Amino acid sequence: MSSICLFAVPPCDESLIKGLIVPLRSIFQVPVEMRLDGTIDPAFAFDVYRNQYNSTSVISAFLQRFPDLDGKILGITSVDFFVPVLTYVFGEAQLDGPVAVVSSHRLDNTLYGLPANQELVMERLLKEAVHELGHTFGLIHCHDYRCVMHTSTTAEDIDVKSERFCPSCEAMVEKKKGPANNHSK
Amino acid sequence: MNEKPDKQNSLLVVDDELVVRDSLSKWFKQDGYKVETAEDAAHALKKMNDGPWDIVLLDIKMPGMSGLELQKRLREIDPSITTIMITAFASVESAVQALKEGAFDYVTKPVDPDHLSHLVINALRQKKLASENALLREHLSEIISGDEIIGNSPQMKKVIELAKTVAQTDTTVMIRGESGSGKELIARAIHANSVRRYFPIIAVNCGAVPETLLESELFGHEKGAFTGAQYRRKGKFEMADGGTIFLDEIGTISQKMQVQLLRVIESKQFTRVGGNEVTHSDFRIICATNRDLEAAVKDGTFREDLYYRLNVFTVFIPPIRERRTDIPLLVQHFLKKYSAIMNKPVVEISPEAVDLLVRYDWPGNVRELENVIERAMVLAKPPSIRPGDLPFQMVTKHHTPTDDSIASVEKAHIEAILSKTGWNITRAAEILSIDRVTLYNKIAKYGLSKP
């Protein structure tokens, strides 16, 4: 695996994406870059009845646009995502596949009537980004509540866990990256 | 999910909409579940052969068979199945109906992810508790009905000692003894004292199962293996995995079964009837018989190689008539047991009645003794059991002298003749060649009374 490419799926605060590059590089130990070309406009995935965007459709669009990409794609947006059977999702990923998407919509305290806290949004977004990327490395939810792969269905859940993998999840990521990437450590 | 499943829990998603199947399947796979999907009832029923499924998520409105109807069918196949109904069209009627028919819960699409996670965790927790509860109840009933082994006689002490010794090993045990002597009780005691005690002991009465069904009973069967085999079924060997299988009346099995049994004992592997997949099971065998297996081996009806495989360690339970000193203990034990079960304040037994019980020959062994006490408990007037409460045949059968004196021989003889004639004094006097007055005197002298 060569790199992680970050795409801004509009509308999106680019400063949030820029804030992800360094920590993601440090956690995954692979090149992380922000791509400005070829992003997906999620308008087609909008569901008028739900007033939300279908995250599965956005993932499919990325897959169609980059069929031969060697690496992982992470789309970042501030729209509200859903999958058909659930009321909302923070993000979605292909288990052991190349594409993941995350949304900052429900990570923002103002949605819950609390004072704005941009730092907290950044912190939560990083955790969700690592979590969804973790799924693309084949990781399933982790039992360790401190591990970033621990499941979170509410924003408070995200605050409990760290942005790091537990040793066993980290070992899985290393294994998936393969020996070719170990030099980057 | 907030807790790691102990084993990989399995989920079956049944919904006619592809997007729903896909998103639920993805969602639960990320949680580490084994997930499969089915688009309609027919496919779901087919998937039951790949089970067992811990939880089935069921859409209520589907083309063809509805989710409610399917839930009924699934429950017929696996009564312990947990179903959660998911529907886009919520109606009070369908929700009530689903819950009435045993659904764990009912949710409407779209579901709050937090709610769904907790719902499934709770459903699994309840399922685990229910199965643990069933297992514990089974153990408890084994403890209650299994009773402890009663007996103070040297013969029984030896049996108990042998059982305790062999329990610690994994050796195949053959229990010999007459019908009703307590072979299964000893088998359960061996299992309960072995390292396998936390796993099940599965008892199969080989003599009670028709020959044609025994194979499927022991090895299980695949769907369609024979007429009526609608679904895959586990066999007793598979159920006994980790534990013990108790094969009662082993002497009754056919030559064909003997060959199959021999192979299973040697390899601990078998295939279900009508199947190709080799199944492994780790079991210990305890078998029992009241037949003369050695004679059966000699006349060729029981395979010699199987005989040696099974007859590694033998525990012989002596018949009750060879250990009469145990009878009063057993009587007291059953008295207590049935007094509690019947809630009847019969707590003692008259010495005369005990005397009769001790002298009887007990062809049916402990089982017969237990039945006699149970029957007597029904008849007895509290607080004690008297000779008259015991079955008449027993009272009449044994009039053996208590010692060798002329008096006791005479008493026993007169008693026997009186019983034989149904206390017809004239007839008894004729047989005894004494006059009626003398007979009356002797009846008074020995304190005999009409039962």
Chai-1 contact restraints between the chains, C-beta under 6 A:
chainA,res_idxA,chainB,res_idxB,connection_type,confidence,min_distance_angstrom,max_distance_angstrom,comment,restraint_id
A,V83,B,S23,contact,1.0,0.0,6.0,A-B,restraint_1
A,P84,B,V19,contact,1.0,0.0,6.0,A-B,restraint_2
A,P84,B,V20,contact,1.0,0.0,6.0,A-B,restraint_3
A,P84,B,S23,contact,1.0,0.0,6.0,A-B,restraint_4
A,V85,B,V20,contact,1.0,0.0,6.0,A-B,restraint_5
A,V85,B,S23,contact,1.0,0.0,6.0,A-B,restraint_6
A,V85,B,L24,contact,1.0,0.0,6.0,A-B,restraint_7
A,V85,B,K109,contact,1.0,0.0,6.0,A-B,restraint_8
A,V85,B,P110,contact,1.0,0.0,6.0,A-B,restraint_9
A,L86,B,P110,contact,1.0,0.0,6.0,A-B,restraint_10
A,L86,B,V111,contact,1.0,0.0,6.0,A-B,restraint_11
A,L86,B,P113,contact,1.0,0.0,6.0,A-B,restraint_12
A,T87,B,P110,contact,1.0,0.0,6.0,A-B,restraint_13
A,T87,B,D112,contact,1.0,0.0,6.0,A-B,restraint_14
A,L95,B,K29,contact,1.0,0.0,6.0,A-B,restraint_15
A,L95,B,Q30,contact,1.0,0.0,6.0,A-B,restraint_16
A,H135,B,Q30,contact,1.0,0.0,6.0,A-B,restraint_17
A,I140,B,Q30,contact,1.0,0.0,6.0,A-B,restraint_18
A,I140,B,G32,contact,1.0,0.0,6.0,A-B,restraint_19
A,H141,B,M1,contact,1.0,0.0,6.0,A-B,restraint_20
A,H141,B,Q30,contact,1.0,0.0,6.0,A-B,restraint_21
A,H141,B,D31,contact,1.0,0.0,6.0,A-B,restraint_22
A,H143,B,K4,contact,1.0,0.0,6.0,A-B,restraint_23
A,T151,B,M1,contact,1.0,0.0,6.0,A-B,restraint_24
A,T153,B,P113,contact,1.0,0.0,6.0,A-B,restraint_25
A,T153,B,D114,contact,1.0,0.0,6.0,A-B,restraint_26
A,T153,B,S117,contact,1.0,0.0,6.0,A-B,restraint_27
A,T154,B,D114,contact,1.0,0.0,6.0,A-B,restraint_28
